[in-house]
């Protein structure tokens, strides 16, 4: 009997329709999706096809940031820098598809959606929040609260694998709550109340911060992570604060640092489904990952080893801005000309990406991963 040739029936995956196979592949992490492209030409074409792109996990596209411009008048301009450092911006930093507002400020990004604070041209003291998807140019207006014009910290929670609905968190300072005075844009307030907007319910709910947290101080540019229905944000005094999307459950996770107030707290990031924490001091960068209730040191690197011959010019003047969501890579901005660089934790190699320039700010870098799903809680 002649040996049987390879036929379609010999491959169980070949029996699956394109839609079913695409649904299976869409449920694996981005790194695994890249590996799937190497299985066969069918898999490669399936993953790359526009009809299936909205289902597939995406990788880090780049960063939103701010520029200080003085031509012709002093103003703050937005910028989007591709993660490669090359080519035209993959995203319009001005979000021109949005309705016309006097000013649009990008506050946060979560799983492909942006939270923007938009000041109305008819009345500079009134605003809307807008949640938008730059990849599909869909957007939804979130009504402001009575506190919104005086709130400096508002963040977004969204998990597309769980629901197309999102939550907006508004942290109300104690001074505003008690109507003592107008908050400064650079003040570090103690929060006493949190407003949470649910796009599913279409309303805001108010939650008082527990009495034991009345000393909670969170900086304006505090980094946040939304993971498994909980918002994590970095605070002063060596704390990471966690609150669920209903505002009922609060946790206070001590960071692996000395718990005293600093001018700039260390930051948290989401990578490979886990919460990461970076600790920057004058001579060392340490990277930690939260496992259960405890922090585990992933890597510690001396700044002289990290920057090599560049150490004399960079020294301690660098800032961690993100960790790659799918790889062990740390992104930093360093030096007076704001060089964007990446550090590979596996190979311990430093890679120069691009020069951002003197005008680029050292704070407020917001990483962006596109989402091609067309659903945005019934938005425009």
FENRAUR-V877776 format. One record per pair of residues at least 24 apart in sequence whose C-alpha atoms are under 6 Angstrom apart, sorted by the first residue. I is the first residue (numbers start at 1). GAP is how many residues later the second one is. D is the distance in whole Angstrom. If there is no record, write none. Layout:
i-><I & I>
gap-><GAP & GAP>
d-><D & D>
This chain:
i-><26 & 26 & 30 & 54 & 54 & 59 & 60 & 61 & 61 & 62 & 62 & 63 & 63 & 63 & 64 & 64 & 65 & 65 & 66 & 66 & 67 & 67 & 67 & 68 & 85 & 85 & 108 & 110 & 112 & 112 & 112 & 135 & 135 & 138 & 139 & 139 & 140 & 152 & 153 & 157 & 164 & 164 & 165 & 165 & 165 & 166 & 167 & 167 & 168 & 168 & 169 & 169 & 170 & 170 & 188 & 189 & 190 & 190 & 190 & 191 & 223 & 234 & 236 & 236 & 237 & 271 & 271 & 272 & 272 & 282>
gap-><29 & 30 & 27 & 318 & 319 & 310 & 309 & 307 & 308 & 305 & 306 & 303 & 304 & 305 & 301 & 302 & 299 & 300 & 294 & 295 & 292 & 293 & 294 & 291 & 268 & 269 & 47 & 48 & 257 & 258 & 259 & 235 & 237 & 242 & 240 & 241 & 239 & 68 & 67 & 69 & 212 & 213 & 34 & 35 & 212 & 33 & 30 & 31 & 28 & 29 & 26 & 27 & 24 & 25 & 31 & 28 & 25 & 26 & 27 & 25 & 44 & 33 & 25 & 29 & 24 & 54 & 55 & 53 & 54 & 34>
d-><6 & 5 & 5 & 4 & 5 & 6 & 5 & 6 & 5 & 6 & 6 & 5 & 4 & 6 & 6 & 5 & 6 & 5 & 6 & 6 & 5 & 4 & 6 & 5 & 5 & 5 & 6 & 6 & 5 & 5 & 5 & 6 & 6 & 5 & 5 & 5 & 5 & 6 & 6 & 5 & 6 & 6 & 6 & 6 & 5 & 6 & 5 & 5 & 6 & 5 & 6 & 5 & 6 & 5 & 5 & 6 & 6 & 5 & 5 & 6 & 6 & 6 & 5 & 6 & 5 & 4 & 6 & 6 & 5 & 5>
